Amino acid sequence: MDRNERHTVYPANRRTFLKTSTAVLGSSLLVSACGGPSGGGSGADGDLTVWWPGVNPTEQDFVTEVLIPAFTEKTGRGAQATFIDWPDMSTRLNAGFSSGTGPDVYGHGPAAVADLVQYGRVEPLDDNLDQLDESDRKDLQTGLESGLVDDVHYLYPIASTGRQVAYNAEHFTDAGLDPDTPPTTFVSLREAAEQLAVHKSGKLQRAGIVFSAEAVGMQQAFTSILWAHGGEMFSEDGTSVLFTSDEGVEALTWYASLYQGDAPVDDNLGGTWDGLPPAQSPLATGDTSMTFTDPATLKQIMDAAPELDLRFMDVLAFDEGDEPAAFGGAATGLMINPDSQMQDDAWEFLKLTGSKDYNSMYAQEVGIVPVRASAIDTDYVKASPAMASAVANSEAFRSNPNIPAWTKIRDTLAQYLEQALNGQGTPKEALDAAAAEIEPILAEGR
Amino acid sequence: MLLVAPAALYVLVFQIVPVVYGLILSFTEYTPLQRGAPTFVGLQNYAALVGDADFRGALWVTARYTLQVLPVTIAIALVLALLANRSFRGVGIFRSALYVPHIVSLTAVSMIWLWMYSQNGLINDILGTFNLSPQHWLNEPSSALNGVSVMRIWKALGSNMVLLLAGLQTIPKNLYEAASIDGAGRWHLFRHVTLPGLRPMLIYVIATDIIYLSQSFAEIFVLTSGGPLRSTTTVNYLIYTEAFEYSNMGSASAMAFVLFAFIAALTLIALRGGRER
């Protein structure tokens, strides 16, 4: 049998196999390429499905053993929670929405809201919020603003955050500074950092202050300094860049001065301690006297190093005459899938999670900042200086702009901020270059 | 035909369909959040990559990472395999100990190395005992990729060593005896008997290493997140960002197919180089 003969032995079977394969391949590609109009949600009669961001065991226990039973008692409906690691949340939602297996209720940070709104994957909450008491809404005000897109609320906040400067009071005393009257502006903070920094052989042995230098951290720091100087990131309609203003250039110049020039005070450029235990953060190890951080992280550091006298400064203004402002607002919020057939129960779940009692319990169990301003009177907040300071400063916190493609805009800006912090070009050049790249993304998103 | 049908179906559904679907996506604009089908954009995603400085940078980082890890790993693994091929007391423990890093997950290993590289980590502690100042191993653009490379070399040694050891044990002993009788010294035995005998396995190890290293992601994700100043952003990390942070499946798929071509080219060069020798 020669080669040609072998090819002619089973032609029918081969053709059938090829046809079948092509049909299977073609139909599956066709089905997946067409996508589905529905983003999932349970049927009208089943349990409410909830995708909860975070896999902290304590948090899981709270949701399954406290929150869901309370929800069931109130509504008569069961609920099933799936806990998803934060970095996987967007991926899982993408997969859920595209395959029609999305949840009724899901959690996320405010950074995702505008994109979800753009593609119609989140239900507006204004009709429901209008039914709340005015005092109730006011109590949630800062967090609610984090979920605003084009003046419509989409995100119901359940945890807050903010950026403040934490400091080691003992280092202040040793450097001749009064720990009871810490700096109130970024300008005076720089001077304090210089006094606190310890040099040896021309190198920083102890930093005056450290900022987390990964992309998100750099953007949040720059934005905080910019806002504290009265500057803005974008125009109100989100169509043009404003961070190239004089305030923006001065903010970035200040930020870069921590690393560049004759007297650098931060030696953590390029570094982050996200993956490290709290006990290894530079504030806990004594490698810095101050750090720009959030209340939940500071609480963890304080728990890991109880022997240190660590404190939070109030939110800073840039200079005398400026108003204090910093990145903050809702850290996590819950949203409703518009394809859910249990809209009323989904809203009940949101309301319960953000209610005074349950939100305080949740915050205490997990060690985060409660979302309500009235939480300042709870025992948990009173007992935790980091939480108390964050709640007391909540009015000074602002969320990142809710505009489509925000994560790409954020990372693009961070890329140029990093160049300026490394001394690659001037702050003005970096901001102009960032603006040139971000303007088309803004235009595309509108 | 019936007997191979289950395997063929498996390959079709789980391997060919996703690859073809990925290829189709690379010619579209698509985010999973959208309702409805992907929009066909032709070669637009590929054309955009040509002018994309970030993508070019990531290709360069990927090439540099692969080419600096590969030779060092192969050389050390070969030395270790030669040592492990001898019979001495405790050789089993020696072989097992070297293989352990391969068993542990890359993410877990990366976490451990993150701690070792940290300001107060083991490596700076060792420097401290010699009165040397601590270094920011992963924070400097000039040293971050090298830091990741050292970890990856350590991680890859075990599996490479075992494969090369298996290759060494297939070389007939009588070739060594004949060469020795002809007066060959150690170097000549290695050069003219060991290396030619090991060539098929060596080519296999080099080809698979190129494929794995060019797709590096986990260690970059854990150790540096692609920074500082994008000095460790590999193509695979960029694909992850594009697909899962920005939800641009079309351009991410295009990047994936360019990476595929890049890996295929590197592998072909390695295979051809091995054959010519």
Interface residues (C-beta under 8 A of the other chain):
Chain A: Y10 N13 F17 S21 V24 L25 S28 L29 S32 A33 C34 G35 G36 P37 G39 S90 T91 L93 N94 A95 F97 S98 D115 L116 Q118 Y119 G120 R121 S201 K203 A213 E214 A215 D267 N268 L269 G270 G271 T272 W273 G275 L276 Q280 P282 T285 D287 A405 T407 K408 D411 Q415 E418 Q419 N422 Q424
Chain B: M1 A8 L12 V13 I16 V17 V20 Y21 I24 T31 P32 L33 Q34 R35 G36 A37 P38 M111 L114 W115 S118 Q119 N120 S133 H136 L138 N139 E140 P141 A144 V222 S225 G227 P228 L229 R230 T241 F244 E245 Y246 S247
